Amino acid sequence: MDSGMINKIEKAKRYAAETDRIQFRSFQVTFRGDNSTHEVTFDNGAWSCDCHFFKQRGVCSHTMALERILGTMVPVVTPTTAEEG
């Protein structure tokens, strides 16, 4: 393996440890819950899930789990609008 590749591997390891460098803007995942499989999306700071609880509250166990997994790579979204309505 050449020194250029070794340097890139080391840099990748450092980047992976510094998750504050990464900020997700949008993604879609399939989340296999206890009772059903759900589609969860994150787009420009807003979560969405097709589960019944999310439709009522604007947050659910699926979105909260993803926030925990991704940590600082996604902003924490508080569902103030959903709670007020």
C-alpha positions as CSV (number, residue, x, y, z in Angstrom):
1,M,0.0,0.0,0.0
2,D,1.4,3.4,-0.9
3,S,1.9,6.3,1.5
4,G,-0.9,8.4,-0.1
5,M,-3.5,5.7,0.7
6,I,-2.1,5.2,4.2
7,N,-2.5,8.9,4.8
8,K,-6.1,8.9,3.5
9,I,-7.0,5.9,5.7
10,E,-5.7,7.7,8.8
11,K,-7.5,10.9,7.8
12,A,-10.8,8.9,7.4
13,K,-10.3,7.4,10.9
14,R,-9.9,10.9,12.3
15,Y,-12.9,12.3,10.5
16,A,-15.0,9.3,11.7
17,A,-14.1,10.1,15.3
18,E,-15.0,13.8,14.8
19,T,-18.7,13.6,14.0
20,D,-19.2,17.3,14.5
21,R,-17.7,17.7,11.0
22,I,-20.8,16.1,9.5
23,Q,-24.3,17.7,9.2
24,F,-27.1,15.8,7.5
25,R,-29.5,17.8,5.4
26,S,-31.8,15.1,4.2
27,F,-32.2,11.3,4.2
28,Q,-34.8,8.6,4.3
29,V,-34.6,5.3,6.2
30,T,-36.8,2.3,6.7
31,F,-37.1,1.7,10.5
32,R,-38.2,-1.8,11.6
33,G,-40.2,-1.2,14.8
34,D,-41.7,-3.7,17.2
35,N,-45.1,-3.7,15.5
36,S,-44.5,-2.5,12.0
37,T,-42.0,-1.0,9.6
38,H,-42.0,2.7,9.1
39,E,-40.5,5.2,6.7
40,V,-38.7,8.0,8.5
41,T,-37.3,11.1,6.7
42,F,-35.2,14.0,7.7
43,D,-35.3,17.1,5.4
44,N,-33.8,20.5,6.2
45,G,-34.1,20.1,9.9
46,A,-37.6,18.5,9.9
47,W,-38.4,14.9,10.8
48,S,-41.3,12.9,9.4
49,C,-42.5,9.4,10.2
50,D,-45.4,7.5,8.9
51,C,-46.4,6.1,12.3
52,H,-49.6,7.1,14.0
53,F,-47.9,8.6,17.1
54,F,-45.7,11.0,15.0
55,K,-48.8,12.2,13.1
56,Q,-50.4,13.1,16.5
57,R,-47.3,14.5,18.3
58,G,-44.7,15.5,15.7
59,V,-42.2,13.1,17.4
60,C,-42.0,9.4,18.0
61,S,-39.7,6.7,19.2
62,H,-38.4,6.2,15.7
63,T,-37.2,9.8,15.2
64,M,-35.9,10.0,18.8
65,A,-33.9,6.8,18.3
66,L,-32.3,8.2,15.1
67,E,-31.5,11.5,16.9
68,R,-29.7,9.4,19.6
69,I,-27.8,7.4,16.9
70,L,-26.8,10.3,14.8
71,G,-26.0,12.7,17.7
72,T,-24.6,16.0,16.7
73,M,-24.9,15.1,13.0
74,V,-28.5,16.2,13.0
75,P,-30.0,19.2,14.9
76,V,-32.4,18.3,17.7
77,V,-35.9,19.3,16.6
78,T,-38.5,20.2,19.2
79,P,-42.1,19.5,18.1
80,T,-43.5,22.8,19.4
81,T,-45.9,23.2,16.5
82,A,-47.3,19.7,16.8
83,E,-47.8,20.2,20.6
84,E,-49.6,23.5,20.2
85,G,-52.1,22.2,17.5
